Amino acid sequence: MGKGGVIALFPRKLSLKKSSFEVIDSNSSPQEPTPATESVFEFGPRPTEVISENFYGSIDVGEEVDRFSISASVGDVMKLSVVATDGTWPLVRLVDAEGRVVAPASSYKSDSASTSGYRVEGASGLVAEVYAQLSFTGTYTLEVERYKSDAPLRSIAQDLLILLDQEAIEAADQYASHYLFSDEGLIYVSFGASLTDEHKRWWEDVLAATDALIEPEFVVVPQGHIKSQMVLEQTSASNIGDGAVGIHQGPSYTWSELADGGKYNYRRAAQLGSITLSEGVYSHASRFAGSLEAGWKSTAFHELGHALGLEHPHDSSDDDADHVIDTNGTVMSYEKAQDSDGDPGFTDLDIRALQFVYGSESGVSIPSPLTGVPLLIESRTFDLSERWKAPKLSAAWVEGSSVQEPSSGLSTKILQLTRSDGHLEIESKIWLDFDLDPEVMNWNSRTGYSEGFHDVLILGNSVTFQSGEATALFELTIVAGNHTENDEWLDVTVYPEYSHHYSAVPEAALRLTIIDA
């Protein structure tokens, strides 16, 4: 499974640092929702859309029945409630076109009554009936609530089952109560006080990369803002608990019950979910050429994946576990592997799962309705092309694998080490392990050696690549011989201080042949 990279440059327009903000007049006409391209839901995951209509009448005679035709679509949930003059003991019920009661009154008092929710199964022709148990007279108000159906448009592809919460995908509002959702095309999040400026910048990168993949746009609002769906935090602890280096906590939620015991009208009881990362996230740097930033971001993407509804592939609770797929297949895996392309972001499989739920990015942005708080992608320029791929390490003797002893004094033979095809910004030490021909005599100083006895001066056992350097050199000093001898050899094996910082290292020793002068 390949990994999908995102390369995007967003222009600087506004600053996120403005502390003042206001909501556009709530009486203004709401923007018509835009269908989410390729999403399992027509408009992506979002809270239930409820259409409410009131009817008015009076009860003049006990057992008199008033009837009101109501419209609904298959899959909608209808709920009726009536409030009347105290003492009339009103009742209400929902009847289908053939006169059958499909939702009787489930609760009532002397001045009110209501039905449980009823999910419409067939053609329209529903009628709401209001009547009184006793012969008192009085007026009433009937409220008809229609919870519009937002059921999935298609089934989940087989290979996505290991990542998606199948139960939550049963309805858009159910998904929105558990995970981040489209609030008229926008997802609002907040930075907690525990984040440093660097952490905020990295979170902006992670959110912007995700924004470029899915249809909803991210907006970062001040902590405590009424629209915020999630707060992002950092702790100085080494882990969150039980060894976890990051954790996503979803919001609590509630639902209403249908007459048949089913559920509808999922809604958040607490608006905010949260993601908290610990210092342990930096341990993932080992998969990204030692980059602390990439290690941190890989965990941020993992936890954001949870906030967006992705699950661990090894989760067997829904009978679709995959215990083999590693982090190159999905960022949600616990099977850690050196990253194949240096991208800590979502993989191709992750992207398909996210776009299945939220829709693919259409390129059309919905403006932020908050004065002074722009869309995240409008807040600064983002370069999302950086990668932290582990480089390859190679080594070779400069000018060939043999050297002739100088006729007098000393000469130098250069071993060149090269790192290529990867991230080079991390300082890296390479150890050198020498194996000498029994006839080769070494001295480890430029003083005190003997031309009649010593052949080489090995002045160290390592070289270090400085940050950004592609090459590092080791100088082997060759000593002039004053007597005739056969050719001799010297082997050197190179190995990194941290082997996981490299995607490939020389496996065989490099032999140097020393030819008599």
Secondary structure as the mmCIF struct_conf table of DSSP 4:
data_model
#
loop_
_struct_conf.conf_type_id
_struct_conf.id
_struct_conf.beg_label_comp_id
_struct_conf.beg_label_asym_id
_struct_conf.beg_label_seq_id
_struct_conf.end_label_comp_id
_struct_conf.end_label_asym_id
_struct_conf.end_label_seq_id
HELX_LH_PP_P HELX_LH_PP_P1 GLY A 2 GLY A 5
STRN STRN1 LEU A 9 LEU A 9
TURN_TY1_P TURN_TY1_P1 LEU A 16 LYS A 17
STRN STRN2 VAL A 23 VAL A 23
TURN_TY1_P TURN_TY1_P2 SER A 26 ASN A 27
BEND BEND1 SER A 28 SER A 28
HELX_LH_PP_P HELX_LH_PP_P2 SER A 29 PRO A 35
TURN_TY1_P TURN_TY1_P3 THR A 37 GLU A 38
BEND BEND2 VAL A 40 PHE A 41
TURN_TY1_P TURN_TY1_P4 GLU A 42 PHE A 43
BEND BEND3 PRO A 45 PRO A 45
HELX_LH_PP_P HELX_LH_PP_P3 PRO A 47 GLU A 49
STRN STRN3 VAL A 50 ILE A 59
BEND BEND4 VAL A 61 VAL A 61
TURN_TY1_P TURN_TY1_P5 GLY A 62 GLU A 63
STRN STRN4 VAL A 65 ILE A 70
TURN_TY1_P TURN_TY1_P6 VAL A 74 GLY A 75
STRN STRN5 VAL A 77 ALA A 84
BEND BEND5 THR A 85 THR A 85
TURN_TY1_P TURN_TY1_P7 ASP A 86 GLY A 87
BEND BEND6 THR A 88 THR A 88
STRN STRN6 PRO A 90 VAL A 95
TURN_TY1_P TURN_TY1_P8 ALA A 97 GLU A 98
BEND BEND7 GLY A 99 GLY A 99
STRN STRN7 VAL A 101 ALA A 103
STRN STRN8 ALA A 105 TYR A 108
BEND BEND8 SER A 110 ASP A 111
STRN STRN9 SER A 112 THR A 115
STRN STRN10 GLY A 117 GLY A 117
STRN STRN11 TYR A 118 ARG A 119
BEND BEND9 GLY A 122 GLY A 122
BEND BEND10 SER A 124 SER A 124
STRN STRN12 LEU A 126 ALA A 132
BEND BEND11 GLN A 133 SER A 135
STRN STRN13 GLY A 138 TYR A 147
BEND BEND12 LEU A 153 ARG A 154
HELX_LH_PP_P HELX_LH_PP_P4 SER A 155 ALA A 157
HELX_RH_3T_P HELX_RH_3T_P1 GLN A 158 LEU A 160
TURN_TY1_P TURN_TY1_P9 LEU A 161 LEU A 163
STRN STRN14 LEU A 164 LEU A 164
TURN_TY1_P TURN_TY1_P10 GLN A 166 GLU A 167
HELX_RH_3T_P HELX_RH_3T_P2 ALA A 168 GLU A 170
HELX_RH_AL_P HELX_RH_AL_P1 ALA A 172 HIS A 178
BEND BEND13 TYR A 179 TYR A 179
STRN STRN15 ASP A 183 ASP A 183
TURN_TY1_P TURN_TY1_P11 GLU A 184 GLY A 185
STRN STRN16 LEU A 186 PHE A 191
TURN_TY1_P TURN_TY1_P12 ALA A 193 SER A 194
HELX_RH_AL_P HELX_RH_AL_P2 ASP A 197 ASP A 211
TURN_TY1_P TURN_TY1_P13 ALA A 212 LEU A 213
STRN STRN17 ILE A 214 ILE A 214
BEND BEND14 GLU A 215 PRO A 216
STRN STRN18 GLU A 217 VAL A 220
TURN_TY1_P TURN_TY1_P14 GLN A 223 GLY A 224
TURN_TY1_P TURN_TY1_P15 ILE A 226 LYS A 227
STRN STRN19 MET A 230 GLN A 234
BEND BEND15 SER A 236 SER A 238
BEND BEND16 ILE A 240 ILE A 240
STRN STRN20 GLY A 241 GLY A 241
TURN_TY1_P TURN_TY1_P16 ASP A 242 GLY A 243
STRN STRN21 ALA A 244 ALA A 244
BEND BEND17 VAL A 245 VAL A 245
STRN STRN22 GLY A 246 GLN A 249
HELX_LH_PP_P HELX_LH_PP_P5 GLY A 250 SER A 252
STRN STRN23 TYR A 253 GLU A 257
STRN STRN24 LEU A 258 LEU A 258
TURN_TY1_P TURN_TY1_P17 ALA A 259 ASP A 260
BEND BEND18 GLY A 261 GLY A 261
STRN STRN25 LYS A 263 ARG A 268
BEND BEND19 ALA A 269 GLN A 271
STRN STRN26 GLY A 273 LEU A 277
HELX_RH_3T_P HELX_RH_3T_P3 GLU A 279 ARG A 287
TURN_TY1_P TURN_TY1_P18 PHE A 288 GLY A 290
HELX_RH_AL_P HELX_RH_AL_P3 LEU A 292 ALA A 307
TURN_TY1_P TURN_TY1_P19 LEU A 308 GLY A 309
STRN STRN27 LEU A 310 LEU A 310
TURN_TY1_P TURN_TY1_P20 PRO A 313 HIS A 314
TURN_TY1_P TURN_TY1_P21 SER A 317 ASP A 318
BEND BEND20 ASP A 319 ASP A 319
BEND BEND21 HIS A 323 VAL A 324
TURN_TY1_P TURN_TY1_P22 THR A 327 GLY A 329
TURN_TY1_P TURN_TY1_P23 VAL A 331 MET A 332
BEND BEND22 TYR A 334 GLU A 335
BEND BEND23 SER A 340 GLY A 342
BEND BEND24 GLY A 345 GLY A 345
HELX_RH_AL_P HELX_RH_AL_P4 ASP A 348 TYR A 358
STRN STRN28 SER A 360 SER A 360
BEND BEND25 GLY A 363 GLY A 363
HELX_LH_PP_P HELX_LH_PP_P6 VAL A 364 SER A 368
BEND BEND26 PRO A 369 PRO A 369
STRN STRN29 LEU A 370 LEU A 370
TURN_TY1_P TURN_TY1_P24 THR A 371 GLY A 372
HELX_RH_3T_P HELX_RH_3T_P4 LEU A 376 GLU A 378
TURN_TY1_P TURN_TY1_P25 SER A 379 SER A 379
BEND BEND27 ARG A 380 ARG A 380
STRN STRN30 ASP A 383 ASP A 383
HELX_LH_PP_P HELX_LH_PP_P7 LYS A 389 PRO A 391
STRN STRN31 LYS A 392 TRP A 397
TURN_TY1_P TURN_TY1_P26 VAL A 398 GLU A 399
BEND BEND28 SER A 401 SER A 401
STRN STRN32 SER A 402 GLN A 404
HELX_LH_PP_P HELX_LH_PP_P8 GLU A 405 PRO A 406
BEND BEND29 SER A 407 GLY A 409
STRN STRN33 LEU A 410 SER A 420
BEND BEND30 ASP A 421 GLY A 422
BEND BEND31 ILE A 426 ILE A 426
STRN STRN34 SER A 428 LEU A 436
TURN_TY1_P TURN_TY1_P27 PRO A 438 GLU A 439
STRN STRN35 ASN A 442 TRP A 443
BEND BEND32 ASN A 444 GLY A 448
TURN_TY1_P TURN_TY1_P28 GLU A 451 PHE A 453
STRN STRN36 VAL A 456 LEU A 457
BEND BEND33 ASN A 461 ASN A 461
STRN STRN37 SER A 462 PHE A 465
HELX_LH_PP_P HELX_LH_PP_P9 GLN A 466 GLN A 466
TURN_TY1_P TURN_TY1_P29 SER A 467 GLY A 468
BEND BEND34 ALA A 470 ALA A 470
STRN STRN38 THR A 471 VAL A 479
HELX_LH_PP_P HELX_LH_PP_P10 ALA A 480 GLY A 481
BEND BEND35 ASN A 482 HIS A 483
STRN STRN39 GLU A 488 PRO A 496
BEND BEND36 GLU A 497 TYR A 498
HELX_RH_3T_P HELX_RH_3T_P5 SER A 499 HIS A 501
BEND BEND37 SER A 503 SER A 503
STRN STRN40 ALA A 504 ALA A 504
BEND BEND38 ALA A 508 ALA A 508
HELX_LH_PP_P HELX_LH_PP_P11 ALA A 509 ALA A 509
STRN STRN41 LEU A 510 ILE A 515
HELX_LH_PP_P HELX_LH_PP_P12 ASP A 516 ASP A 516
#
